[in-house]
Amino acid sequence: MTRRREPGQIFAVAGAEAEFADWRADVEVDARIAADEVRYLEKPRTRIRVTGTPKMRRHEFTKRENLPDRVEPGQTYSDVRVRRRVGGGLANE
């Protein structure tokens, strides 16, 4: 995989991310990747868990550009960008 860095790149706020903008998390992870080309040798297995008390709130957002939700092994995807944002917080009582 070849990485391409583009400082200051901004993803448009829309849909689920717009809801996230008004939500305050106690803990939040916002990860972004960009690649000229990506090729999977096998289907990836991914899992993200946010755990806590029953009163915990969580929110997540994923945006993919030029990468389908289900990738095919052996297929090459070009000019790929992915953003994953996950947050958790205690519910207000």
C-alpha positions as CSV (number, residue, x, y, z in Angstrom):
1,M,0.0,0.0,0.0
2,T,1.3,3.5,-0.8
3,R,0.3,6.3,1.5
4,R,-0.4,9.8,0.4
5,R,-0.5,12.5,3.0
6,E,-2.6,15.6,2.4
7,P,-2.3,18.0,5.3
8,G,-5.5,19.8,6.3
9,Q,-7.8,17.5,4.3
10,I,-11.4,18.1,5.4
11,F,-14.3,15.6,4.9
12,A,-17.7,17.1,4.4
13,V,-20.1,17.0,7.3
14,A,-23.3,15.1,6.2
15,G,-25.8,12.6,7.5
16,A,-24.6,10.7,10.6
17,E,-21.6,12.9,11.0
18,A,-23.8,16.0,11.3
19,E,-25.6,14.2,14.2
20,F,-22.2,13.5,15.8
21,A,-21.2,17.2,15.6
22,D,-23.8,18.1,18.3
23,W,-22.9,15.1,20.5
24,R,-20.3,15.5,23.2
25,A,-18.3,12.3,24.0
26,D,-16.2,11.6,27.1
27,V,-13.9,9.5,24.9
28,E,-13.6,9.8,21.1
29,V,-11.4,8.2,18.4
30,D,-11.3,9.8,15.0
31,A,-9.1,7.9,12.5
32,R,-8.5,8.6,8.8
33,I,-6.5,6.8,6.1
34,A,-5.7,7.6,2.5
35,A,-4.0,5.4,-0.1
36,D,-3.3,5.6,-3.8
37,E,-4.1,1.8,-4.1
38,V,-5.4,-0.9,-1.7
39,R,-5.6,-4.6,-2.5
40,Y,-6.9,-7.2,-0.1
41,L,-5.6,-10.7,-0.2
42,E,-8.5,-12.0,1.8
43,K,-11.8,-10.6,3.2
44,P,-10.9,-8.4,6.2
45,R,-12.5,-9.1,9.6
46,T,-13.0,-6.0,11.6
47,R,-14.7,-5.3,14.9
48,I,-15.0,-2.1,17.0
49,R,-16.5,-2.3,20.5
50,V,-17.3,0.5,22.9
51,T,-18.2,-1.0,26.3
52,G,-19.2,0.5,29.6
53,T,-22.1,0.7,32.0
54,P,-25.7,0.2,30.8
55,K,-26.2,4.0,30.9
56,M,-23.3,4.6,28.5
57,R,-24.1,6.3,25.2
58,R,-22.1,5.6,22.0
59,H,-22.0,7.0,18.5
60,E,-20.1,6.0,15.4
61,F,-19.6,7.3,11.9
62,T,-17.9,5.8,8.9
63,K,-17.2,7.5,5.5
64,R,-15.6,5.6,2.6
65,E,-14.5,7.0,-0.7
66,N,-13.8,4.6,-3.5
67,L,-14.0,1.6,-1.2
68,P,-17.2,-0.5,-1.0
69,D,-18.7,-1.7,2.4
70,R,-17.7,-5.3,1.3
71,V,-14.4,-5.5,-0.4
72,E,-13.5,-8.4,-2.8
73,P,-10.2,-10.2,-2.4
74,G,-7.8,-9.6,-5.4
75,Q,-9.6,-6.4,-6.4
76,T,-7.5,-3.3,-6.5
77,Y,-9.2,-0.1,-5.2
78,S,-7.7,3.3,-6.2
79,D,-7.6,6.7,-4.5
80,V,-9.1,5.3,-1.3
81,R,-10.1,7.4,1.7
82,V,-11.7,6.1,4.9
83,R,-12.7,7.9,8.0
84,R,-13.9,6.1,11.2
85,R,-15.1,8.1,14.2
86,V,-16.3,6.4,17.4
87,G,-17.2,8.0,20.7
88,G,-18.6,7.0,24.0
89,G,-19.9,8.9,27.1
90,L,-21.9,8.5,30.3
91,A,-25.6,9.2,30.0
92,N,-26.8,12.3,31.8
93,E,-29.1,11.5,34.7
